[in-house]
Amino acid sequence: MIQSRDQRIGEVILDLRNISLAFGGVKALTDISFDVREHEIRAIIGPNGAGKSSMLNVINGVYTPQEGSITLDGKRFTRMNPRRAAEAGIARTFQSLALFKGMSVLDNIMTGRNLRMTSGVLAQAFRLGSAEREEIRHREFVENIIDFLEIQAYRKVPVGRLPYGLQKRVDLGRALAMEPRILLLDEPMAGMNIEEKQDMSRFILDVNDEYGTTIVLIEHDMGVVMDISDRVVVLDYGKKIGDGTPDEVRNNPEVIRAYLGASN
C-alpha cells in the first residue's frame, strides 16, 4: 500500500523560536517562530526584502540571530555555524550559483562529498590504497545522483558551458551529494522558463519522495509553491504574517493584501 504524502510527514525536526536578526539598526527578522516536520516540503514566501534568505542563513549558520533559538532533532542551539549545520545534515543551494565553472559536472557534484571523506589530503592526492577505494565509492554515489537528475550526457562537460537550468540542476546535485536530512533551496527556479520549472518541480518532489529528504524552499512562483508545498510560512518586512497549508495561506486576507494581490 502506497502512503500518501500526509502519512509520510513525521514529527518536528527543526523548530525556530522567536528569531530576531538585525544589521546595525535595520531589522531583518523580528520575533519569527515556525517549525519544519520531517519529510515535508516547507515553503517560505514573501515580497522582496521580506527576510526569506536571511531566515535560510540563520538556519544554516551563516547569520547568528541576536535573539531566539534553533532546535534541531531535539537539541537546542542559540548559535549555529555552517560547519555544524552541515555535520547535522543541513545542505543549501544558493540563489546566485556558486559552482566551479571550469570543472566538470561530475567534479562539481563530488565537492559535495568532502564532509564524507575520511582519507587525508595527502592520501587523496596520491590516491593511496584506502583513499582510492574511498574515492571510487564516492564517485559511484555521485554517478547515481547524476542518473537521478538526468544529466548523464553532461557529466564530463565544464559547468560553465551548460544552460542555466542545467547549472541549477548541478547545484541541486552537489547539495544532494552531502546526503542531507534537510535541504534548503533558495529560489531554485529563479530565471527558469516554464519547462525548466516543471522539471525542477518534479526533481524536488522526487528528492522528497525517494530520498525522504525534508525540504525548506524559498520561491517566488506562487503556482509552484501552491502545487508542491505541504505548508507555507509567509514573511513581510521581516515579520511572520501567515503560516499554514497552501489553501489556508491563499485565503489569508493579510497575505492577500501584502503579497498575493487582491485579484488572487
Sine and cosine of phi, psi and omega as CSV:
sin_phi,cos_phi,sin_psi,cos_psi,sin_omega,cos_omega
0.00,0.00,0.78,-0.62,-0.03,-1.00
-1.00,0.09,0.78,-0.63,0.03,-1.00
-0.97,0.26,0.58,-0.81,0.14,-0.99
-0.97,0.26,0.24,-0.97,0.01,-1.00
-0.86,0.51,-0.68,0.74,-0.02,-1.00
-0.86,0.50,-0.61,0.79,-0.02,-1.00
-0.94,0.34,-0.47,0.88,-0.02,-1.00
-0.98,0.18,-0.37,0.93,-0.05,-1.00
-0.94,0.33,0.76,-0.65,-0.11,-0.99
-0.97,-0.24,-0.51,-0.86,-0.03,-1.00
-0.98,0.19,0.14,-0.99,0.02,-1.00
-0.90,0.44,0.81,-0.58,0.02,-1.00
-0.97,-0.26,-0.46,0.89,-0.03,-1.00
-0.68,-0.73,0.80,-0.60,-0.05,-1.00
-0.76,-0.65,0.87,-0.49,0.02,-1.00
-0.96,-0.29,0.81,-0.59,-0.07,-1.00
-0.83,-0.56,0.84,-0.55,0.17,-0.98
0.80,0.60,0.71,0.70,-0.03,-1.00
-0.97,0.24,0.83,-0.56,0.11,-0.99
-0.77,-0.63,0.72,-0.69,-0.05,-1.00
-0.66,-0.75,0.75,-0.66,0.02,-1.00
-0.69,-0.72,0.53,-0.85,0.10,-0.99
-0.89,-0.45,0.97,-0.26,-0.13,-0.99
0.91,0.42,-0.82,-0.58,0.02,-1.00
-1.00,-0.09,0.06,1.00,-0.06,-1.00
-1.00,-0.10,0.85,-0.52,0.01,-1.00
-1.00,0.05,0.88,-0.47,0.04,-1.00
-1.00,0.01,-0.61,0.80,0.01,-1.00
-0.67,-0.75,0.66,-0.75,-0.04,-1.00
-0.76,-0.65,0.95,-0.31,0.16,-0.99
0.78,0.63,0.81,0.59,-0.04,-1.00
-0.99,-0.14,0.75,-0.67,0.06,-1.00
-0.75,-0.66,0.73,-0.69,0.18,-0.98
-0.25,-0.97,0.25,-0.97,0.01,-1.00
-0.81,-0.59,0.23,-0.97,0.03,-1.00
-0.77,-0.64,0.75,-0.66,-0.01,-1.00
-0.99,-0.14,0.50,-0.86,-0.02,-1.00
-0.86,0.50,0.71,-0.71,0.07,-1.00
0.96,0.27,0.10,0.99,0.03,-1.00
-1.00,-0.06,0.25,-0.97,0.18,-0.98
-0.96,-0.28,0.92,-0.40,-0.10,-1.00
-0.93,-0.37,0.90,-0.44,-0.03,-1.00
-0.99,-0.12,0.56,-0.83,0.15,-0.99
-0.88,-0.47,0.87,-0.49,-0.02,-1.00
-0.82,-0.57,0.20,-0.98,0.03,-1.00
0.42,-0.91,0.28,-0.96,0.01,-1.00
-0.90,0.44,0.21,-0.98,0.11,-0.99
-0.83,0.55,0.68,-0.73,0.00,-1.00
0.99,0.14,0.16,0.99,-0.04,-1.00
-0.97,0.24,-0.31,0.95,0.00,-1.00
0.95,-0.30,0.22,0.97,-0.09,-1.00
-0.90,0.43,-0.79,0.61,-0.01,-1.00
-0.91,0.41,-0.56,0.83,0.07,-1.00
-0.87,0.50,-0.62,0.78,0.02,-1.00
-0.91,0.41,-0.68,0.74,0.06,-1.00
-0.88,0.47,-0.63,0.78,0.00,-1.00
-0.92,0.40,-0.48,0.88,0.10,-0.99
-0.95,0.32,-0.68,0.73,-0.06,-1.00
-0.88,0.47,-0.67,0.74,-0.06,-1.00
-0.99,-0.17,0.27,0.96,0.23,-0.97
1.00,0.09,0.12,0.99,0.06,-1.00
-0.94,0.35,-0.63,0.77,0.08,-1.00
-0.92,-0.39,0.58,-0.81,0.10,-1.00
-0.95,-0.31,0.89,-0.46,-0.03,-1.00
-0.93,0.36,0.50,-0.87,0.06,-1.00
-0.95,0.30,-0.46,0.89,0.01,-1.00
-0.66,-0.75,0.42,-0.91,0.09,-1.00
0.98,-0.21,0.05,-1.00,-0.06,-1.00
-0.57,-0.82,0.36,-0.93,0.08,-1.00
-0.86,-0.51,0.80,-0.60,0.08,-1.00
-0.92,-0.38,0.87,-0.49,-0.03,-1.00
-0.86,-0.51,0.87,-0.49,-0.03,-1.00
0.81,0.58,0.61,0.79,0.04,-1.00
0.99,0.13,-0.07,1.00,0.01,-1.00
-0.98,-0.21,0.81,-0.59,-0.12,-0.99
-1.00,-0.07,0.74,-0.68,0.04,-1.00
-0.84,-0.54,0.67,-0.74,0.22,-0.98
-0.99,-0.15,-0.34,0.94,0.08,-1.00
-0.75,-0.67,0.75,-0.66,0.09,-1.00
-0.86,-0.51,0.43,-0.91,0.14,-0.99
-0.69,-0.73,0.34,-0.94,-0.11,-0.99
-0.84,0.54,-0.61,0.79,0.00,-1.00
-0.91,0.42,-0.74,0.68,0.00,-1.00
-0.89,0.47,-0.64,0.77,0.01,-1.00
-0.89,0.46,-0.70,0.72,0.00,-1.00
-0.90,0.44,-0.68,0.73,0.00,-1.00
-0.91,0.41,-0.46,0.89,0.03,-1.00
-0.99,0.12,-0.04,1.00,0.08,-1.00
0.99,-0.13,0.41,0.91,0.05,-1.00
-0.97,-0.26,0.84,-0.54,0.05,-1.00
-0.88,-0.47,0.33,-0.95,-0.16,-0.99
-0.58,-0.81,0.68,-0.73,0.26,-0.97
-0.95,-0.30,0.32,-0.95,-0.11,-0.99
-0.87,-0.50,0.48,-0.88,0.03,-1.00
-0.86,0.50,-0.70,0.71,0.09,-1.00
-1.00,-0.07,0.87,-0.49,-0.07,-1.00
-0.86,0.51,0.73,-0.68,0.01,-1.00
-0.87,-0.50,0.70,0.71,0.00,-1.00
-0.99,0.11,0.31,-0.95,0.08,-1.00
-1.00,0.02,0.99,-0.14,-0.21,-0.98
-0.89,0.45,-0.47,0.88,-0.02,-1.00
-1.00,0.05,-0.15,0.99,0.00,-1.00
-1.00,-0.07,0.40,-0.92,-0.02,-1.00
-0.94,0.33,0.25,-0.97,0.09,-1.00
-0.83,0.56,-0.73,0.68,-0.01,-1.00
-0.86,0.52,-0.74,0.68,-0.06,-1.00
-0.93,0.36,-0.57,0.82,0.07,-1.00
-0.89,0.46,-0.71,0.70,-0.02,-1.00
-0.94,0.35,-0.53,0.85,0.04,-1.00
-0.87,0.49,-0.50,0.87,0.00,-1.00
-0.89,0.47,-0.39,0.92,0.06,-1.00
-0.95,0.32,-0.17,0.99,0.00,-1.00
-1.00,-0.03,-0.04,1.00,-0.12,-0.99
-0.80,0.60,-0.70,0.72,-0.02,-1.00
-0.91,0.41,-0.36,0.93,-0.05,-1.00
-1.00,0.01,-0.14,0.99,-0.05,-1.00
-1.00,0.07,0.73,-0.68,-0.03,-1.00
-0.97,-0.26,-0.30,0.95,-0.02,-1.00
-0.95,0.31,0.53,-0.85,0.05,-1.00
-0.94,0.34,0.28,-0.96,-0.02,-1.00
-0.86,0.51,-0.68,0.74,-0.03,-1.00
-0.89,0.45,-0.70,0.71,0.01,-1.00
-0.89,0.46,-0.63,0.77,0.03,-1.00
-0.91,0.42,-0.68,0.74,-0.06,-1.00
-0.88,0.48,-0.65,0.76,-0.05,-1.00
-0.99,-0.15,0.10,1.00,0.05,-1.00
0.77,0.64,0.77,0.63,-0.04,-1.00
-0.99,0.17,0.74,-0.67,0.17,-0.99
0.47,0.88,-0.98,-0.21,-0.08,-1.00
-0.89,0.46,-0.53,0.85,0.01,-1.00
-0.90,0.44,-0.65,0.76,0.01,-1.00
-0.92,0.40,-0.67,0.75,0.03,-1.00
-0.90,0.44,-0.64,0.77,0.02,-1.00
-0.90,0.43,-0.67,0.74,0.00,-1.00
-0.89,0.46,-0.62,0.78,0.02,-1.00
-0.88,0.47,-0.68,0.73,0.03,-1.00
-0.88,0.47,-0.70,0.72,-0.01,-1.00
-0.91,0.41,-0.62,0.79,0.02,-1.00
-0.91,0.41,-0.60,0.80,0.05,-1.00
-0.89,0.46,-0.65,0.76,0.02,-1.00
-0.89,0.46,-0.70,0.71,-0.01,-1.00
-0.91,0.40,-0.63,0.78,0.03,-1.00
-0.88,0.48,-0.59,0.81,0.05,-1.00
-0.90,0.43,-0.62,0.78,0.05,-1.00
-0.91,0.42,-0.67,0.74,0.03,-1.00
-0.86,0.50,-0.68,0.73,0.07,-1.00
-0.89,0.46,-0.71,0.70,-0.03,-1.00
-0.85,0.52,-0.66,0.75,-0.04,-1.00
-1.00,0.04,0.04,1.00,0.08,-1.00
0.85,0.53,0.73,0.68,0.04,-1.00
-0.83,-0.56,0.50,0.86,-0.02,-1.00
-0.86,0.52,-0.60,0.80,-0.08,-1.00
-0.92,0.39,-0.24,0.97,-0.09,-1.00
-0.91,-0.42,0.16,0.99,-0.19,-0.98
-0.85,0.53,-0.53,0.85,-0.02,-1.00
-0.98,-0.21,0.08,1.00,-0.05,-1.00
-1.00,0.10,0.71,-0.70,0.11,-0.99
-0.85,0.53,0.71,-0.70,-0.10,-0.99
-0.86,0.51,-0.56,0.83,-0.02,-1.00
-0.88,0.48,-0.30,0.95,0.00,-1.00
-1.00,0.00,-0.11,0.99,-0.08,-1.00
-1.00,0.07,0.48,-0.88,0.15,-0.99
-0.87,0.50,0.39,-0.92,-0.09,-1.00
-0.83,0.55,-0.70,0.72,-0.03,-1.00
-0.87,0.49,-0.61,0.79,0.04,-1.00
-0.95,0.30,-0.56,0.83,0.08,-1.00
-0.88,0.47,-0.62,0.78,0.04,-1.00
-0.90,0.43,-0.55,0.84,0.04,-1.00
-0.93,0.37,-0.63,0.78,0.05,-1.00
-0.90,0.43,-0.65,0.76,0.04,-1.00
-0.87,0.50,-0.66,0.75,0.07,-1.00
-0.89,0.45,-0.67,0.75,0.01,-1.00
-0.88,0.47,-0.66,0.75,0.02,-1.00
-0.89,0.46,-0.65,0.76,0.05,-1.00
-0.91,0.41,-0.65,0.76,0.01,-1.00
-0.91,0.42,-0.48,0.88,0.01,-1.00
-0.89,0.46,-0.35,0.94,0.05,-1.00
-0.98,0.21,-0.09,1.00,-0.07,-1.00
0.81,0.59,0.81,0.59,-0.08,-1.00
-0.96,0.28,0.50,-0.86,0.20,-0.98
-0.99,0.11,-0.57,0.82,0.03,-1.00
-0.83,-0.56,0.81,-0.59,-0.02,-1.00
-0.92,-0.39,0.86,-0.51,0.03,-1.00
-0.99,-0.14,0.86,-0.52,-0.03,-1.00
-0.90,-0.44,0.91,-0.43,-0.03,-1.00
-0.99,-0.13,0.98,-0.18,-0.02,-1.00
0.76,0.65,0.88,0.47,-0.06,-1.00
-0.89,0.45,-0.28,0.96,-0.05,-1.00
-0.92,-0.40,0.18,0.98,0.01,-1.00
-0.86,0.50,0.74,-0.68,0.06,-1.00
0.98,0.18,0.09,1.00,-0.04,-1.00
-1.00,-0.06,0.45,-0.89,0.14,-0.99
-0.99,0.13,0.05,-1.00,-0.10,-0.99
-0.87,0.50,-0.69,0.72,-0.02,-1.00
-0.90,0.43,-0.67,0.74,0.02,-1.00
-0.90,0.44,-0.62,0.78,0.04,-1.00
-0.90,0.43,-0.65,0.76,0.03,-1.00
-0.89,0.46,-0.67,0.74,0.04,-1.00
-0.88,0.47,-0.74,0.67,-0.04,-1.00
-0.90,0.43,-0.62,0.78,0.06,-1.00
-0.86,0.51,-0.68,0.73,0.01,-1.00
-0.89,0.45,-0.69,0.73,0.00,-1.00
-0.91,0.41,-0.63,0.78,0.02,-1.00
-0.89,0.46,-0.70,0.72,0.05,-1.00
-0.89,0.45,-0.64,0.77,0.01,-1.00
-0.92,0.38,-0.64,0.77,0.06,-1.00
-0.86,0.50,-0.69,0.72,0.00,-1.00
-0.91,0.41,-0.68,0.74,-0.06,-1.00
-0.98,0.21,-0.75,0.66,-0.16,-0.99
-1.00,0.08,-0.61,0.79,0.03,-1.00
-1.00,0.00,-0.29,0.96,-0.05,-1.00
0.95,0.30,0.35,0.94,-0.09,-1.00
-0.98,0.20,0.72,-0.70,0.14,-0.99
-0.97,0.23,0.71,-0.70,-0.10,-0.99
-0.82,-0.58,0.75,-0.66,0.15,-0.99
-0.89,-0.46,0.85,-0.53,-0.08,-1.00
-0.74,-0.67,0.55,-0.84,0.18,-0.98
-0.97,-0.23,0.75,-0.67,0.02,-1.00
-0.42,-0.91,0.67,-0.74,0.00,-1.00
-1.00,0.01,-0.38,0.93,-0.03,-1.00
-0.98,0.22,0.97,-0.26,-0.09,-1.00
-0.91,0.41,-0.51,0.86,0.06,-1.00
-0.87,0.49,-0.71,0.71,0.03,-1.00
-0.89,0.45,-0.75,0.66,-0.04,-1.00
-0.84,0.54,-0.75,0.66,-0.06,-1.00
-0.93,0.36,-0.46,0.89,-0.02,-1.00
-0.98,0.21,-0.63,0.77,-0.19,-0.98
-0.94,-0.33,-0.20,0.98,-0.10,-0.99
-1.00,0.04,0.55,-0.83,0.14,-0.99
-1.00,0.07,-0.67,0.74,0.05,-1.00
-0.62,-0.79,0.43,-0.90,-0.08,-1.00
-0.74,-0.68,0.73,-0.69,0.15,-0.99
-0.93,-0.38,0.68,-0.73,-0.09,-1.00
-0.91,-0.42,0.79,-0.61,0.05,-1.00
-0.93,-0.37,0.52,-0.86,0.10,-0.99
-0.51,-0.86,0.84,-0.54,-0.06,-1.00
0.77,0.64,0.66,0.75,0.08,-1.00
0.97,0.22,0.15,0.99,0.03,-1.00
-0.86,-0.51,0.49,-0.87,0.04,-1.00
-0.99,0.11,0.81,-0.59,0.00,-1.00
-0.88,-0.48,-0.09,1.00,0.01,-1.00
-0.28,-0.96,0.46,-0.89,0.00,-1.00
-0.27,-0.96,0.82,-0.57,0.02,-1.00
0.28,-0.96,-0.29,-0.96,0.05,-1.00
-0.93,0.36,0.29,-0.96,0.05,-1.00
-0.80,0.60,-0.66,0.75,0.00,-1.00
-0.91,0.41,-0.65,0.76,0.01,-1.00
-0.89,0.45,-0.68,0.73,0.00,-1.00
-0.93,0.37,-0.66,0.75,-0.02,-1.00
-0.87,0.50,-0.51,0.86,-0.06,-1.00
-0.98,-0.20,0.13,0.99,0.00,-1.00
-0.98,0.19,0.89,-0.46,-0.06,-1.00
-0.84,0.53,-0.61,0.80,-0.02,-1.00
-0.93,0.37,-0.62,0.79,0.05,-1.00
-0.92,0.39,-0.67,0.74,0.02,-1.00
-0.85,0.53,-0.71,0.70,0.00,-1.00
-0.91,0.42,-0.69,0.72,-0.15,-0.99
-0.99,0.15,-0.49,0.87,-0.20,-0.98
-0.68,-0.73,-0.80,0.60,-0.16,-0.99
-0.97,0.23,-0.42,0.91,-0.01,-1.00
1.00,-0.02,0.62,-0.79,-0.10,-0.99
-0.86,0.50,-0.50,0.87,-0.03,-1.00
-0.93,0.37,-0.33,0.94,0.03,-1.00
-1.00,0.02,0.00,0.00,0.00,0.00
